[in-house]
Amino acid sequence: MTRTLFIGLDGATFTVLDEMVRDQPGVGVTMPFLKHFMETGVRSPLRSTPNPLTPPAWVSIMTGRTPGNHGVFDFIRAEEQGEEVYFTLYDARDIQTETVWSMASRQNRTVVALNFPITAPPRPIAGSLVPGFVPWKHLRRNVTPPELFNRLKNIPQFDPKELAWDFEREKQALEFMSEDETEEWVRYHLPREEQWFRIAQTLLQEDRPDLMAVMFDGVDKIQHQAWRFLDPKLLSENPSAWERRMCNLCLEYFRQLDGYIRALVTLAGPDVQVFMASDHGFTQTIEVVRINTFLHEKGYLTWKASERSEAAKRREASNFADVDWEKTLAYCRTPSSNGITIRVAHQPGEPGIAPDEYDRFRDRLIQDLESLRDEATGERIIQQILKREDCFPGTCMKDAPDLTLVLRDYGFVSIRNLQPVVVPREVPAGTHHPDGIFLANGPGIQRGLQVERRNIVDVAATWLYSLGLPIPEDLEGQVPESFFTPEYLQAHPIRRGPPTQGASDRPDAIPEMCDRDKELILAQLQMLGYME
C-alpha cells in the first residue's frame, strides 16, 4: 500500500504558483487543489545545488548527496583531446552514489519512478522505472523491468512519441519562430504531461508501490519559453490578441497540471504523505554575458586569427573550433555550467599553468571577473564567484568547474565569440533561480505553515523517513522536522542507519544512442539555452 507520494515539478517557483492559487479578477483560481494543498500543509523554499541546473539538482534529490559526491554537474561532460573539446551526455552510469530507488528497494520497499532525468540506462529496482530525457524510440530498452513497456502500451491513448521529447519537432526552435510557431511550441507540451499522468495513474492504481514518484517537466519548459506571460511583473497592460492567447495557454497548462495533482493525491488515499518539490526556481534574465569574450579580453583565452570566410563563420558557430589551445589558460565550456575551467599542465610540455601556480592564477582570475561591472551603475555583473572546493566538496570535486559564476540576474552565460561582452536581451527570458519549492501534506504533517528554507538534499531524507526507513549516516540531507507534528515525530523517531551502498555496477547491456540521437538531444538543450 502506498505510503509516500512525490510529485516533482521541474522548475516550479512560488513566483508563479502563488499567482496560480490567487483569486485573480476575470480568471479566478487557476490551481484550486494546489491552493487547498498549500493552505492545509507545509511550504518551504528549497535551495538548489550551487549551479541550479536540472541534472545535478534532480540527482541530488534522488540521492541526498551534493554534486561533489554524486558526480553529475551538467547535462554533458566535456573532455579536451588535443585541439578539440568532446561532449558526452551524462547518464545514470555517471552517478557515483546510491539512489533512493535503490535504498528503498534493498529494504523491502517497492518503488515507481517516472520521468526523472539521468535514470537511463536503469539499474534494477523493486518496482518500475520509466526514465525521462531520452528520445522516444529508446524508451522500450530503457524501462525496468523490461516487460513494463508492454504494460504501458495497454494504457488507453499511450503514445511514446508524445511521452518523450520529440527532438525532431522541437529543434525548430533553433530557428527564428513566428508568434504562431511559438504558440504551437508551448501547446505541444501539454499532451506530454497527460501521457506521464496516465502512466502514473495506472501504476499507482495497479501496483500500489510504497514510494510513488513522478516528475512533470512542462513547468520548466513553458517557463523558459513563456516567462513573460507568467511573471506578474512582466505582463503587458495592453496585451495584443496573441499575448492574451499565450497567457491563456499558460493558464490552461497549470489548470491541467492541477487536475493531475488532484487525481494522483486522491487515488493515493488519505493515509499517504504527499510531498512536492522542484529542482530549482525561476526568474527573469535581462542580459547576455559573453564570458569567453571577456576572458579573451583579459588574456586568458586566445582565438585563432580568422580570415572571415564562410568556412570560418561556420567554425565560429561551433564555439571552440577557433580556440588557440596552446595559448588558452581558462575558458567556459557550456552555458549551463556557468563554470570556468582552468587548464593545468600536469605533464611537461602540456599547455596550461604549472600546478604550483594554480592558487595564485585563480585568485588573479577571480579579481578580473569581479572587475566586470555595469558601466552605468558600477554594479558587478557577476554577483558571486564560487571556488569548487567551497561549492562542490567531495570525492568528485576534480570533475567540477574550477569556478562557478552566479550572474546578477541568475542567467546562463554565453560562450560565443561575439562583442560586446554584455548586451541586453530584446525581451526578458526565463532562467533558473536557486530557490525552488518544497511542499508537504497528509497525516502527521503540520497544517498551514511556512517554514524555514530547506536544502535540496533534504528531499531524499524526507522520503526515507516517510517510508519508515533509517537515514543513512553518509546522507548529506536531514529530515525537516518542522514539516511534521510533534506527535508524529514522537511516535516515529528519526533513526540513523548504516551508510549507503556504492552505486552498483551494471553491465552495459543497453546499446548506446547513435550519434544522430545525441545530436538531437544537444539541439534540444541548445533550444532551452543550456547549449549554444
ROKEGU-814124 format. One line per field, with one value per residue (C-alpha): x, y, z; residue number from 1. Coordinates in pm, whole numbers, padded with zeros to 5 digits, always signed. Layout:
<sites>
east X | ...;
north Y | ...;
up Z | ...;
seq NUM | ...;
</sites>
This chain:
<sites>
east +00000 | +00140 | +00264 | +00461 | +00368 | +00615 | +00523 | +00817 | +00753 | +01060 | +01147 | +00842 | +00868 | +00649 | +00661 | +00428 | +00248 | +00137 | -00030 | -00191 | -00353 | -00467 | -00820 | -00747 | -01010 | -01161 | -00958 | -01042 | -00815 | -00618 | -00500 | -00770 | -00643 | -00287 | -00433 | -00604 | -00289 | -00072 | -00319 | -00360 | +00001 | +00357 | +00553 | +00919 | +01167 | +01413 | +01772 | +01907 | +02259 | +02526 | +02462 | +02081 | +02062 | +01831 | +02077 | +02282 | +01974 | +01749 | +02035 | +02079 | +01706 | +01736 | +02049 | +02052 | +02408 | +02566 | +02722 | +03073 | +02986 | +02731 | +02941 | +02684 | +02747 | +02581 | +02383 | +02704 | +03057 | +03336 | +03681 | +03977 | +04158 | +04433 | +04280 | +03921 | +03661 | +03440 | +03099 | +02926 | +02583 | +02570 | +02364 | +02280 | +02618 | +02782 | +02605 | +02865 | +02632 | +02329 | +01983 | +01675 | +01521 | +01798 | +01798 | +01426 | +01437 | +01701 | +01499 | +01183 | +01007 | +00859 | +00915 | +00774 | +00988 | +00870 | +01034 | +01337 | +01647 | +01974 | +01794 | +01877 | +02011 | +01820 | +01953 | +01716 | +01481 | +01196 | +00930 | +00913 | +01114 | +01049 | +01331 | +01298 | +01521 | +01551 | +01430 | +01102 | +01246 | +01487 | +01220 | +01147 | +01503 | +01544 | +01248 | +01270 | +01154 | +01184 | +00822 | +00697 | +00685 | +00421 | +00210 | +00245 | +00123 | -00206 | -00277 | -00551 | -00408 | -00050 | +00186 | +00562 | +00617 | +00423 | +00567 | +00930 | +01082 | +01026 | +01363 | +01292 | +00993 | +01136 | +01460 | +01263 | +01305 | +01668 | +01542 | +01351 | +00990 | +00686 | +00418 | +00215 | +00515 | +00589 | +00229 | +00238 | +00564 | +00421 | +00095 | +00288 | +00399 | +00051 | -00012 | +00330 | +00218 | -00103 | +00098 | +00306 | -00008 | -00177 | +00124 | +00146 | -00226 | -00211 | +00093 | -00028 | -00363 | -00237 | +00091 | +00034 | +00410 | +00539 | +00702 | +00529 | +00735 | +00655 | +00809 | +00626 | +00879 | +00645 | +00666 | +01031 | +00982 | +00698 | +00867 | +01181 | +00987 | +00696 | +00823 | +00698 | +00343 | +00376 | +00574 | +00317 | +00578 | +00618 | +00257 | +00160 | -00102 | -00241 | -00177 | -00218 | -00453 | -00156 | -00026 | -00370 | -00374 | -00030 | -00137 | -00448 | -00245 | -00009 | -00305 | -00453 | -00134 | -00139 | -00511 | -00439 | -00148 | -00368 | -00612 | -00335 | -00209 | -00561 | -00623 | -00296 | -00335 | -00695 | -00601 | -00315 | -00565 | -00599 | -00335 | -00049 | +00205 | +00242 | +00547 | +00615 | +00944 | +01123 | +01485 | +01520 | +01308 | +01272 | +01322 | +01390 | +01720 | +01756 | +02109 | +02357 | +02706 | +02961 | +03207 | +03459 | +03476 | +03559 | +03824 | +03973 | +03987 | +04169 | +04421 | +04304 | +04157 | +04307 | +04120 | +04295 | +04310 | +04005 | +04001 | +03628 | +03535 | +03209 | +03401 | +03545 | +03198 | +03079 | +03376 | +03294 | +02943 | +03096 | +03228 | +03570 | +03691 | +03884 | +04033 | +04411 | +04466 | +04840 | +04774 | +04438 | +04457 | +04091 | +03757 | +03391 | +03275 | +02894 | +02641 | +02458 | +02768 | +02822 | +03166 | +03521 | +03779 | +04142 | +04387 | +04662 | +04970 | +05006 | +05274 | +05580 | +05503 | +05127 | +04959 | +04833 | +04963 | +05201 | +05025 | +05213 | +05079 | +04714 | +04610 | +04781 | +04644 | +04289 | +04299 | +04401 | +04125 | +03868 | +03982 | +03943 | +03596 | +03496 | +03602 | +03326 | +03079 | +02782 | +02928 | +02618 | +02577 | +02908 | +02724 | +02905 | +02774 | +02887 | +02741 | +02923 | +03233 | +03242 | +03557 | +03497 | +03625 | +03368 | +03063 | +03144 | +03346 | +03357 | +03513 | +03412 | +03528 | +03803 | +03535 | +03367 | +03447 | +03727 | +03500 | +03120 | +02967 | +02639 | +02528 | +02340 | +02020 | +02091 | +02113 | +02325 | +02645 | +02707 | +03025 | +03008 | +03293 | +03086 | +03104 | +03017 | +03070 | +02735 | +02429 | +02064 | +01812 | +01542 | +01278 | +01324 | +01367 | +01312 | +01613 | +01681 | +01671 | +01841 | +01523 | +01261 | +00965 | +00909 | +00552 | +00406 | +00059 | -00104 | -00118 | +00149 | +00221 | +00181 | -00110 | -00093 | +00273 | +00552 | +00882 | +01250 | +01428 | +01544 | +01828 | +01771 | +01949 | +01682 | +01424 | +01575 | +01595 | +01229 | +01125 | +01317 | +01169 | +00819 | +00880 | +00977 | +01340 | +01657 | +01857 | +02200 | +02482 | +02650 | +02340 | +02405 | +02041 | +01836 | +01472 | +01287 | +01140 | +00940 | +00726 | +00592 | +00374 | +00537 | +00307 | +00417 | +00785 | +00743 | +00562 | +00807 | +01152 | +01413 | +01662 | +02013 | +02136 | +02434 | +02591 | +02457 | +02591 | +02807 | +02647 | +02606 | +02786 | +02562 | +02676 | +02648 | +02383 | +02182 | +02325 | +02446 | +02236 | +02356 | +02534 | +02224 | +02009 | +02276 | +02285 | +01909 | +01938 | +02212 | +01985 | +01709 | +01949 | +02052 | +01689 | +01640 | +01956 | +02179 | +02399 | +02496;
north +00000 | +00339 | +00537 | +00815 | +01008 | +01250 | +01486 | +01665 | +01996 | +02082 | +02449 | +02534 | +02862 | +03038 | +03346 | +03165 | +02921 | +03196 | +03362 | +03036 | +02988 | +03351 | +03453 | +03680 | +03915 | +03764 | +03446 | +03301 | +03044 | +02858 | +02580 | +02532 | +02193 | +02322 | +02618 | +02381 | +02165 | +02462 | +02611 | +02284 | +02169 | +02299 | +02504 | +02596 | +02743 | +02478 | +02582 | +02410 | +02296 | +02571 | +02579 | +02538 | +02311 | +02019 | +01721 | +01795 | +01914 | +01616 | +01375 | +01546 | +01496 | +01128 | +01059 | +01301 | +01388 | +01703 | +01710 | +01694 | +01343 | +01216 | +01336 | +01496 | +01865 | +01941 | +01792 | +01698 | +01603 | +01773 | +01639 | +01803 | +01590 | +01773 | +02077 | +01965 | +01955 | +01647 | +01636 | +01329 | +01323 | +01235 | +00924 | +00703 | +00531 | +00860 | +00876 | +00776 | +00735 | +00522 | +00648 | +00645 | +00398 | +00156 | +00239 | +00171 | -00140 | -00321 | -00253 | -00420 | -00110 | -00102 | +00198 | +00356 | +00637 | +00821 | +01085 | +01167 | +01270 | +01078 | +00750 | +00577 | +00320 | +00198 | -00010 | -00282 | -00174 | -00332 | -00181 | +00017 | +00296 | +00493 | +00741 | +01097 | +01283 | +01012 | +01006 | +00816 | +00531 | +00447 | +00416 | +00045 | -00062 | +00187 | +00094 | -00152 | -00420 | -00498 | -00616 | -00279 | -00130 | -00381 | -00275 | +00087 | +00003 | -00117 | +00224 | +00396 | +00651 | +00567 | +00729 | +00711 | +00990 | +01223 | +01075 | +01158 | +01466 | +01484 | +01631 | +01645 | +01868 | +02082 | +02164 | +02412 | +02648 | +02685 | +02899 | +03223 | +03136 | +03341 | +03407 | +03114 | +02882 | +02993 | +02928 | +02586 | +02501 | +02578 | +02399 | +02090 | +02018 | +01982 | +01628 | +01515 | +01582 | +01390 | +01087 | +01091 | +01139 | +00837 | +00618 | +00742 | +00689 | +00334 | +00220 | +00383 | +00211 | -00129 | -00162 | +00046 | +00099 | +00211 | +00512 | +00660 | +00936 | +01118 | +01433 | +01679 | +01882 | +02105 | +02372 | +02430 | +02408 | +02656 | +02900 | +02903 | +02999 | +03196 | +03356 | +03698 | +03559 | +03416 | +03666 | +03920 | +04198 | +04144 | +04115 | +04377 | +04633 | +04636 | +04285 | +04200 | +03922 | +03686 | +03781 | +03710 | +03371 | +03291 | +03392 | +03177 | +02886 | +02904 | +02914 | +02613 | +02419 | +02495 | +02412 | +02080 | +02017 | +02095 | +01830 | +01572 | +01652 | +01627 | +01291 | +01137 | +01259 | +01138 | +00799 | +00759 | +00793 | +00988 | +00788 | +00884 | +01156 | +01372 | +01581 | +01812 | +01975 | +02143 | +02116 | +02495 | +02806 | +03058 | +03426 | +03660 | +03718 | +04051 | +04043 | +03820 | +03787 | +03655 | +03515 | +03373 | +03711 | +03866 | +03601 | +03677 | +04048 | +03972 | +03745 | +03408 | +03277 | +03324 | +03293 | +03197 | +03461 | +03434 | +03503 | +03591 | +03341 | +03146 | +02842 | +03049 | +03167 | +02807 | +02718 | +03002 | +02863 | +02552 | +02772 | +02608 | +02548 | +02876 | +02848 | +02859 | +02579 | +02642 | +02987 | +02943 | +02908 | +02943 | +02917 | +02826 | +02501 | +02526 | +02798 | +02565 | +02503 | +02875 | +02743 | +02827 | +02557 | +02640 | +02446 | +02291 | +02132 | +01807 | +01673 | +01852 | +02012 | +02028 | +02368 | +02532 | +02671 | +02485 | +02312 | +02521 | +02838 | +02731 | +02923 | +03244 | +03219 | +03152 | +03445 | +03678 | +03536 | +03597 | +03958 | +04011 | +03855 | +04084 | +04381 | +04312 | +04584 | +04772 | +05089 | +05290 | +05183 | +05027 | +04711 | +04382 | +04173 | +03853 | +03863 | +03552 | +03356 | +03016 | +02807 | +02440 | +02330 | +02561 | +02466 | +02114 | +01942 | +01565 | +01270 | +01402 | +01761 | +01722 | +01694 | +02022 | +02357 | +02542 | +02844 | +02866 | +03203 | +03345 | +03631 | +03924 | +03816 | +03440 | +03392 | +03140 | +03277 | +03278 | +03117 | +03272 | +03476 | +03789 | +04151 | +04327 | +04133 | +04235 | +04303 | +04348 | +04089 | +04205 | +04060 | +03912 | +03535 | +03274 | +03144 | +02934 | +03076 | +02892 | +02875 | +02622 | +02485 | +02214 | +02126 | +01860 | +01747 | +01443 | +01259 | +01372 | +01691 | +02035 | +02244 | +02590 | +02663 | +02827 | +02710 | +02784 | +02724 | +02368 | +02226 | +02014 | +01714 | +01709 | +01567 | +01217 | +01209 | +01312 | +01026 | +00771 | +00899 | +00892 | +00531 | +00438 | +00377 | +00487 | +00778 | +00655 | +00809 | +00939 | +01107 | +01480 | +01581 | +01598 | +01528 | +01863 | +01813 | +02137 | +01966 | +01711 | +01741 | +01683 | +01385 | +01224 | +01279 | +01127 | +00824 | +00789 | +00892 | +00968 | +00684 | +00683 | +00380 | +00229 | +00422 | +00398 | +00134 | +00224 | +00278 | -00077 | -00170 | -00251 | -00424 | -00203 | -00428 | -00143 | -00009 | +00346 | +00604 | +00673 | +01000 | +01133 | +01089 | +01252 | +01545 | +01584 | +01596 | +01858 | +02055 | +02041 | +02168 | +02446 | +02545 | +02574 | +02783 | +02518 | +02489 | +02726;
up +00000 | -00098 | +00198 | +00022 | -00292 | -00450 | -00733 | -00889 | -01064 | -01268 | -01227 | -01015 | -00828 | -00576 | -00801 | -01042 | -00812 | -00574 | -00873 | -00974 | -00631 | -00604 | -00694 | -00991 | -01138 | -01451 | -01409 | -01069 | -00904 | -01167 | -00936 | -00668 | -00550 | -00505 | -00316 | -00071 | -00050 | +00040 | +00287 | +00478 | +00465 | +00487 | +00238 | +00227 | -00019 | -00134 | -00203 | -00513 | -00597 | -00628 | -01001 | -01003 | -01305 | -01385 | -01387 | -01072 | -00885 | -00961 | -00891 | -00553 | -00490 | -00589 | -00382 | -00089 | -00191 | -00331 | -00680 | -00537 | -00422 | -00675 | -00970 | -01204 | -01276 | -01610 | -01896 | -02067 | -01977 | -02169 | -02234 | -02402 | -02657 | -02836 | -03002 | -02966 | -02688 | -02699 | -02535 | -02393 | -02232 | -01864 | -01789 | -01491 | -01509 | -01410 | -01073 | -00816 | -00517 | -00435 | -00529 | -00308 | -00553 | -00459 | -00086 | -00063 | -00283 | -00079 | +00239 | +00112 | -00016 | -00365 | -00590 | -00904 | -01054 | -01365 | -01587 | -01374 | -01571 | -01553 | -01480 | -01811 | -01852 | -01545 | -01264 | -01137 | -00858 | -00666 | -00885 | -01207 | -01365 | -01682 | -01744 | -01861 | -02104 | -02367 | -02730 | -02762 | -02967 | -02684 | -02417 | -02466 | -02387 | -02103 | -01882 | -01596 | -01560 | -01935 | -01962 | -01835 | -02182 | -02290 | -01992 | -02097 | -02445 | -02294 | -02140 | -02347 | -02592 | -02493 | -02742 | -02678 | -02930 | -02702 | -02384 | -02458 | -02612 | -02985 | -03072 | -03442 | -03382 | -03105 | -03284 | -03495 | -03203 | -03302 | -03584 | -03550 | -03466 | -03553 | -03295 | -03428 | -03409 | -03054 | -02954 | -03117 | -02943 | -02598 | -02677 | -02786 | -02429 | -02282 | -02413 | -02284 | -01927 | -01991 | -02102 | -01784 | -01574 | -01732 | -01663 | -01303 | -01255 | -01393 | -01196 | -00875 | -00906 | -01017 | -00824 | -00509 | -00458 | -00121 | -00290 | -00593 | -00761 | -01084 | -01229 | -01456 | -01658 | -01858 | -01588 | -01672 | -02049 | -02057 | -01821 | -02033 | -02343 | -02197 | -01878 | -01983 | -01983 | -01631 | -01425 | -01298 | -01320 | -01695 | -01807 | -02061 | -01957 | -02311 | -02443 | -02808 | -02914 | -02940 | -02595 | -02450 | -02620 | -02480 | -02128 | -02156 | -02294 | -01995 | -01756 | -01936 | -01869 | -01497 | -01472 | -01637 | -01402 | -01101 | -01217 | -01246 | -00896 | -00755 | -00922 | -00802 | -00444 | -00434 | -00580 | -00330 | -00046 | +00278 | +00466 | +00231 | +00298 | -00012 | -00098 | -00391 | -00482 | -00768 | -00868 | -00881 | -00911 | -01191 | -01256 | -01547 | -01722 | -01897 | -02037 | -02216 | -02066 | -02316 | -02070 | -02317 | -02489 | -02152 | -02083 | -02424 | -02344 | -02020 | -02190 | -02054 | -02380 | -02726 | -03052 | -03371 | -03641 | -03865 | -04237 | -04211 | -04480 | -04478 | -04356 | -04073 | -03975 | -03962 | -03742 | -03506 | -03467 | -03309 | -03023 | -02983 | -03337 | -03335 | -02986 | -02979 | -02729 | -02700 | -02554 | -02375 | -01996 | -01888 | -02066 | -02019 | -02181 | -02168 | -02087 | -01849 | -01637 | -01569 | -01489 | -01584 | -01645 | -01568 | -01782 | -01571 | -01728 | -01537 | -01774 | -01915 | -02247 | -02195 | -02241 | -01925 | -01600 | -01369 | -01077 | -00820 | -00986 | -00955 | -00643 | -00747 | -01101 | -00978 | -00736 | -01019 | -01239 | -00965 | -00931 | -01305 | -01304 | -01018 | -01232 | -01485 | -01395 | -01529 | -01680 | -01586 | -01224 | -01125 | -01015 | -01052 | -01341 | -01163 | -00813 | -00685 | -00789 | -00621 | -00584 | -00646 | -00305 | -00147 | -00354 | -00474 | -00198 | -00221 | -00397 | -00742 | -00693 | -00952 | -01224 | -01128 | -01289 | -01114 | -01071 | -01083 | -01168 | -01040 | -01263 | -01115 | -01295 | -01248 | -01624 | -01812 | -01961 | -02335 | -02466 | -02812 | -02959 | -03005 | -02898 | -02672 | -02352 | -02203 | -02415 | -02308 | -02424 | -02663 | -02429 | -02080 | -02082 | -01814 | -01626 | -01317 | -00966 | -00678 | -00467 | -00571 | -00377 | -00114 | -00010 | +00219 | +00322 | +00479 | +00810 | +01053 | +00854 | +01010 | +00881 | +00729 | +00795 | +00601 | +00746 | +00702 | +00374 | +00325 | +00118 | -00188 | -00033 | +00240 | -00003 | -00008 | +00372 | +00387 | +00156 | +00362 | +00687 | +00539 | +00430 | +00788 | +00693 | +00875 | +00737 | +00618 | +00816 | +00500 | +00360 | +00344 | +00383 | +00701 | +00778 | +00801 | +01147 | +01115 | +00848 | +01096 | +01404 | +01745 | +01796 | +01471 | +01546 | +01891 | +01753 | +01464 | +01591 | +01327 | +01308 | +01169 | +00984 | +00804 | +00518 | +00166 | -00064 | -00360 | -00697 | -00818 | -01137 | -01427 | -01745 | -02050 | -02196 | -02343 | -02670 | -02679 | -02859 | -03210 | -03285 | -03459 | -03146 | -02930 | -03171 | -03136 | -02758 | -02783 | -03016 | -02753 | -02488 | -02724 | -02773 | -02397 | -02358 | -02200 | -02508 | -02789;
seq 1 | 2 | 3 | 4 | 5 | 6 | 7 | 8 | 9 | 10 | 11 | 12 | 13 | 14 | 15 | 16 | 17 | 18 | 19 | 20 | 21 | 22 | 23 | 24 | 25 | 26 | 27 | 28 | 29 | 30 | 31 | 32 | 33 | 34 | 35 | 36 | 37 | 38 | 39 | 40 | 41 | 42 | 43 | 44 | 45 | 46 | 47 | 48 | 49 | 50 | 51 | 52 | 53 | 54 | 55 | 56 | 57 | 58 | 59 | 60 | 61 | 62 | 63 | 64 | 65 | 66 | 67 | 68 | 69 | 70 | 71 | 72 | 73 | 74 | 75 | 76 | 77 | 78 | 79 | 80 | 81 | 82 | 83 | 84 | 85 | 86 | 87 | 88 | 89 | 90 | 91 | 92 | 93 | 94 | 95 | 96 | 97 | 98 | 99 | 100 | 101 | 102 | 103 | 104 | 105 | 106 | 107 | 108 | 109 | 110 | 111 | 112 | 113 | 114 | 115 | 116 | 117 | 118 | 119 | 120 | 121 | 122 | 123 | 124 | 125 | 126 | 127 | 128 | 129 | 130 | 131 | 132 | 133 | 134 | 135 | 136 | 137 | 138 | 139 | 140 | 141 | 142 | 143 | 144 | 145 | 146 | 147 | 148 | 149 | 150 | 151 | 152 | 153 | 154 | 155 | 156 | 157 | 158 | 159 | 160 | 161 | 162 | 163 | 164 | 165 | 166 | 167 | 168 | 169 | 170 | 171 | 172 | 173 | 174 | 175 | 176 | 177 | 178 | 179 | 180 | 181 | 182 | 183 | 184 | 185 | 186 | 187 | 188 | 189 | 190 | 191 | 192 | 193 | 194 | 195 | 196 | 197 | 198 | 199 | 200 | 201 | 202 | 203 | 204 | 205 | 206 | 207 | 208 | 209 | 210 | 211 | 212 | 213 | 214 | 215 | 216 | 217 | 218 | 219 | 220 | 221 | 222 | 223 | 224 | 225 | 226 | 227 | 228 | 229 | 230 | 231 | 232 | 233 | 234 | 235 | 236 | 237 | 238 | 239 | 240 | 241 | 242 | 243 | 244 | 245 | 246 | 247 | 248 | 249 | 250 | 251 | 252 | 253 | 254 | 255 | 256 | 257 | 258 | 259 | 260 | 261 | 262 | 263 | 264 | 265 | 266 | 267 | 268 | 269 | 270 | 271 | 272 | 273 | 274 | 275 | 276 | 277 | 278 | 279 | 280 | 281 | 282 | 283 | 284 | 285 | 286 | 287 | 288 | 289 | 290 | 291 | 292 | 293 | 294 | 295 | 296 | 297 | 298 | 299 | 300 | 301 | 302 | 303 | 304 | 305 | 306 | 307 | 308 | 309 | 310 | 311 | 312 | 313 | 314 | 315 | 316 | 317 | 318 | 319 | 320 | 321 | 322 | 323 | 324 | 325 | 326 | 327 | 328 | 329 | 330 | 331 | 332 | 333 | 334 | 335 | 336 | 337 | 338 | 339 | 340 | 341 | 342 | 343 | 344 | 345 | 346 | 347 | 348 | 349 | 350 | 351 | 352 | 353 | 354 | 355 | 356 | 357 | 358 | 359 | 360 | 361 | 362 | 363 | 364 | 365 | 366 | 367 | 368 | 369 | 370 | 371 | 372 | 373 | 374 | 375 | 376 | 377 | 378 | 379 | 380 | 381 | 382 | 383 | 384 | 385 | 386 | 387 | 388 | 389 | 390 | 391 | 392 | 393 | 394 | 395 | 396 | 397 | 398 | 399 | 400 | 401 | 402 | 403 | 404 | 405 | 406 | 407 | 408 | 409 | 410 | 411 | 412 | 413 | 414 | 415 | 416 | 417 | 418 | 419 | 420 | 421 | 422 | 423 | 424 | 425 | 426 | 427 | 428 | 429 | 430 | 431 | 432 | 433 | 434 | 435 | 436 | 437 | 438 | 439 | 440 | 441 | 442 | 443 | 444 | 445 | 446 | 447 | 448 | 449 | 450 | 451 | 452 | 453 | 454 | 455 | 456 | 457 | 458 | 459 | 460 | 461 | 462 | 463 | 464 | 465 | 466 | 467 | 468 | 469 | 470 | 471 | 472 | 473 | 474 | 475 | 476 | 477 | 478 | 479 | 480 | 481 | 482 | 483 | 484 | 485 | 486 | 487 | 488 | 489 | 490 | 491 | 492 | 493 | 494 | 495 | 496 | 497 | 498 | 499 | 500 | 501 | 502 | 503 | 504 | 505 | 506 | 507 | 508 | 509 | 510 | 511 | 512 | 513 | 514 | 515 | 516 | 517 | 518 | 519 | 520 | 521 | 522 | 523 | 524 | 525 | 526 | 527 | 528 | 529 | 530 | 531 | 532;
</sites>
